[in-house]
Amino acid sequence: MRTVVFDIYGDLGHFKKFYTTSSPLTFSFPPPPTVRGMLGAIIGADKENYLQVFSHEKCKLAIRILSPISKIRMGLNHINTKGNYWIPIKKGSHEARTQIRTEFVKNPAYRIYVSHEDKEIFDQLVQNIMAHKTVFTLSLGLSELLADFKFVDVKEFVQSDKGYKDITTVIPMNMIENYGIQFEEGKKYFKEKMAIEMNQDRVVELYEDVLFEIQGKTIRAFTSYCWEDDSGEHIIFF
């Protein structure tokens, strides 16, 4: 499977957990639908159709944590723009400005692996990444959190048989057979439930528990199958 590999990073990231409201918490890495939005920004697929252009059926992607996950919390000022006013003073019974405590990933860095069945779209993606070019501004979850990126390589990944492998990317739990995880000293394992597949109407069709090592180290797991390149790296595609 021909795959483009690139890194994306920035000062801060926020990938809102779907079950938080008044004090938004963040996932440790961008969920697959968020990554598909990033790919749409790179080639110019707008928010109305990027989920179709980079749908689960057409586009496979994998996510690797490059920098140890560290989170901080800050207050964000939200301005009430209803009623044709924005000045932060009381008006009637409503405050024009509200401060919301928000969680961020500090110095996030991820490696993204992308394969697409449409050669034209894939080639455009490779071309733009290599040229360090995007059509829309690339961000890490929120429009204010600007992201940078760099091309790594175009690799060929082939499907590997089931068995224990050292996986470098995050792992959907449905790929692990009989909880076959070899927990190793010095590694920190976490699991988060997140959206995996979203349709064009932005309705989530699949949630899944995803396993990851918070320092970006490999996870030795018994998987149904994985994908391997000529250097021996093993990854799991969504």
C-alpha positions as CSV (number, residue, x, y, z in Angstrom):
1,M,0.0,0.0,0.0
2,R,1.6,3.2,-1.2
3,T,1.7,5.6,1.8
4,V,2.7,9.2,2.3
5,V,4.3,10.0,5.7
6,F,4.5,13.4,7.2
7,D,4.9,15.1,10.6
8,I,2.6,17.7,12.0
9,Y,3.4,19.8,15.1
10,G,2.8,23.1,16.9
11,D,2.8,24.9,20.2
12,L,-0.6,23.8,21.4
13,G,-3.3,21.5,20.3
14,H,-6.9,20.9,21.4
15,F,-9.0,18.0,20.2
16,K,-12.2,18.3,22.2
17,K,-13.5,15.2,23.9
18,F,-17.1,14.6,22.9
19,Y,-18.4,14.1,26.5
20,T,-17.1,17.4,27.9
21,T,-19.0,20.7,27.8
22,S,-18.4,23.6,30.3
23,S,-14.7,22.7,30.8
24,P,-13.4,21.2,27.5
25,L,-10.9,18.4,27.8
26,T,-8.7,17.3,24.9
27,F,-7.7,13.9,23.5
28,S,-4.0,13.2,23.5
29,F,-3.9,13.0,19.7
30,P,-6.3,14.0,16.9
31,P,-9.1,11.5,16.2
32,P,-9.2,10.1,12.7
33,P,-12.0,12.5,11.5
34,T,-9.9,15.4,12.6
35,V,-6.9,14.1,10.6
36,R,-9.2,13.8,7.6
37,G,-10.0,17.5,8.0
38,M,-6.3,18.3,8.1
39,L,-5.9,16.4,4.8
40,G,-8.8,18.3,3.4
41,A,-7.0,21.6,4.3
42,I,-3.9,20.5,2.6
43,I,-5.5,19.8,-0.8
44,G,-8.4,22.2,-0.6
45,A,-11.4,19.9,0.2
46,D,-13.7,22.1,2.1
47,K,-15.7,21.2,5.2
48,E,-18.7,20.2,3.1
49,N,-17.0,17.4,1.4
50,Y,-13.6,16.4,3.0
51,L,-15.3,13.6,4.9
52,Q,-16.4,12.2,1.5
53,V,-13.0,12.8,-0.3
54,F,-11.1,11.2,2.6
55,S,-13.8,8.7,3.7
56,H,-12.8,5.5,5.6
57,E,-13.5,3.4,2.5
58,K,-11.2,5.4,0.3
59,C,-8.5,6.6,2.6
60,K,-6.6,4.7,5.3
61,L,-4.6,6.6,7.9
62,A,-2.4,5.9,10.9
63,I,-1.3,8.2,13.7
64,R,2.0,8.0,15.7
65,I,2.8,10.1,18.8
66,L,6.3,11.7,18.3
67,S,6.5,13.9,21.5
68,P,5.6,12.8,25.0
69,I,2.0,14.0,25.8
70,S,1.9,16.9,28.2
71,K,-1.3,18.8,29.0
72,I,-2.0,22.2,30.4
73,R,-5.1,24.2,31.2
74,M,-5.8,27.9,30.4
75,G,-8.7,30.2,30.6
76,L,-10.2,31.3,27.2
77,N,-12.3,34.4,26.9
78,H,-15.5,33.7,25.0
79,I,-17.3,36.8,23.7
80,N,-21.1,36.9,23.5
81,T,-21.8,38.4,20.0
82,K,-25.6,38.0,20.2
83,G,-27.7,41.2,20.4
84,N,-25.2,43.2,18.3
85,Y,-22.8,43.8,21.1
86,W,-19.4,42.5,22.0
87,I,-17.9,44.9,24.6
88,P,-17.2,42.9,27.8
89,I,-19.7,44.7,30.1
90,K,-22.9,43.5,31.6
91,K,-26.0,44.0,29.5
92,G,-29.2,43.0,31.0
93,S,-28.8,39.7,32.8
94,H,-26.1,38.4,30.5
95,E,-22.3,38.7,30.7
96,A,-20.8,39.6,27.3
97,R,-17.6,37.8,28.2
98,T,-17.2,34.4,29.8
99,Q,-13.9,32.7,30.7
100,I,-13.8,29.0,30.0
101,R,-11.1,26.7,31.5
102,T,-9.8,24.7,28.6
103,E,-7.3,21.9,28.4
104,F,-4.5,21.8,25.7
105,V,-1.8,19.4,24.5
106,K,1.5,21.2,25.0
107,N,4.1,21.0,22.1
108,P,2.1,18.3,20.2
109,A,3.9,16.4,17.5
110,Y,2.5,13.5,15.4
111,R,3.5,11.4,12.4
112,I,0.7,10.8,10.0
113,Y,0.6,7.9,7.5
114,V,-1.9,8.2,4.6
115,S,-2.9,6.0,1.8
116,H,-5.7,6.8,-0.8
117,E,-7.2,4.6,-3.5
118,D,-7.6,7.7,-5.8
119,K,-4.2,8.2,-7.4
120,E,-4.9,11.8,-8.4
121,I,-5.9,12.8,-4.8
122,F,-2.9,10.9,-3.4
123,D,-0.4,12.5,-5.8
124,Q,-1.9,16.0,-5.0
125,L,-1.5,15.3,-1.3
126,V,2.1,14.2,-1.8
127,Q,2.9,17.2,-4.0
128,N,1.5,19.8,-1.6
129,I,3.2,18.2,1.5
130,M,6.5,18.1,-0.3
131,A,6.1,21.7,-1.4
132,H,5.0,22.7,2.2
133,K,1.8,24.1,0.7
134,T,-1.8,24.0,1.9
135,V,-5.0,25.5,0.4
136,F,-6.6,26.2,3.8
137,T,-4.8,27.1,7.0
138,L,-3.7,24.0,8.9
139,S,-4.4,23.9,12.6
140,L,-4.3,21.5,15.6
141,G,-8.0,21.3,16.5
142,L,-8.8,25.0,16.9
143,S,-8.4,27.7,14.2
144,E,-6.2,29.7,16.6
145,L,-3.7,26.8,17.1
146,L,-1.7,27.0,14.0
147,A,0.2,23.9,12.9
148,D,3.4,23.3,10.9
149,F,4.3,20.2,9.0
150,K,7.1,18.5,7.0
151,F,7.4,15.7,4.5
152,V,9.0,12.5,5.7
153,D,8.7,9.9,2.9
154,V,6.5,7.9,0.5
155,K,6.7,4.3,1.6
156,E,5.2,1.0,0.6
157,F,3.5,-0.9,3.4
158,V,2.4,-4.5,3.0
159,Q,0.0,-6.4,5.3
160,S,1.7,-8.6,7.9
161,D,0.3,-11.8,9.4
162,K,-1.2,-11.9,12.9
163,G,1.1,-12.2,15.9
164,Y,3.0,-10.1,18.4
165,K,4.6,-7.0,16.8
166,D,6.1,-3.8,18.1
167,I,3.5,-1.2,16.8
168,T,4.7,2.4,16.5
169,T,1.2,3.9,16.0
170,V,-1.9,4.1,18.2
171,I,-3.9,0.9,18.1
172,P,-7.7,0.5,17.8
173,M,-8.6,-2.1,20.5
174,N,-10.6,-4.2,18.0
175,M,-7.3,-5.0,16.3
176,I,-5.9,-6.6,19.4
177,E,-6.8,-10.3,19.8
178,N,-7.7,-11.6,23.3
179,Y,-6.2,-8.5,25.0
180,G,-2.8,-9.7,23.8
181,I,-0.7,-6.8,25.1
182,Q,2.8,-7.3,26.5
183,F,3.1,-4.5,29.1
184,E,6.8,-3.5,29.4
185,E,8.6,-1.6,32.2
186,G,9.1,2.1,31.6
187,K,6.1,2.4,29.3
188,K,2.8,4.2,30.2
189,Y,-0.3,2.8,28.5
190,F,-3.5,4.7,28.1
191,K,-6.8,4.0,26.4
192,E,-9.4,6.6,25.1
193,K,-12.8,6.2,23.4
194,M,-13.0,8.4,20.4
195,A,-14.9,8.9,17.1
196,I,-13.4,6.7,14.3
197,E,-15.8,7.1,11.4
198,M,-18.0,10.1,10.6
199,N,-20.3,10.5,7.7
200,Q,-20.8,13.5,5.4
201,D,-23.5,14.9,7.7
202,R,-21.0,14.9,10.5
203,V,-22.8,12.1,12.3
204,V,-20.4,9.7,14.1
205,E,-21.0,6.1,12.8
206,L,-18.3,4.4,14.9
207,Y,-16.7,5.0,18.3
208,E,-13.7,2.8,19.3
209,D,-11.3,2.5,22.2
210,V,-7.8,3.3,21.1
211,L,-4.7,2.2,22.9
212,F,-1.5,4.4,23.0
213,E,1.8,4.8,24.8
214,I,1.8,8.4,26.2
215,Q,5.6,8.9,25.7
216,G,5.4,7.8,22.0
217,K,7.1,4.4,22.6
218,T,6.1,1.3,20.7
219,I,3.4,-1.1,22.0
220,R,4.0,-4.9,21.7
221,A,0.6,-6.4,20.9
222,F,-0.9,-9.4,19.3
223,T,-2.9,-8.0,16.4
224,S,-5.2,-9.5,13.8
225,Y,-2.9,-8.0,11.2
226,C,-0.8,-4.9,10.8
227,W,1.2,-3.2,8.1
228,E,5.0,-3.3,7.6
229,D,7.4,-1.3,5.5
230,D,10.9,-2.4,4.3
231,S,12.5,-0.9,7.4
232,G,10.5,-3.2,9.7
233,E,8.2,-0.6,11.1
234,H,4.8,-1.9,12.0
235,I,1.7,0.4,12.0
236,I,-2.1,0.0,12.3
237,F,-4.4,1.9,9.9
238,F,-7.8,3.2,10.7
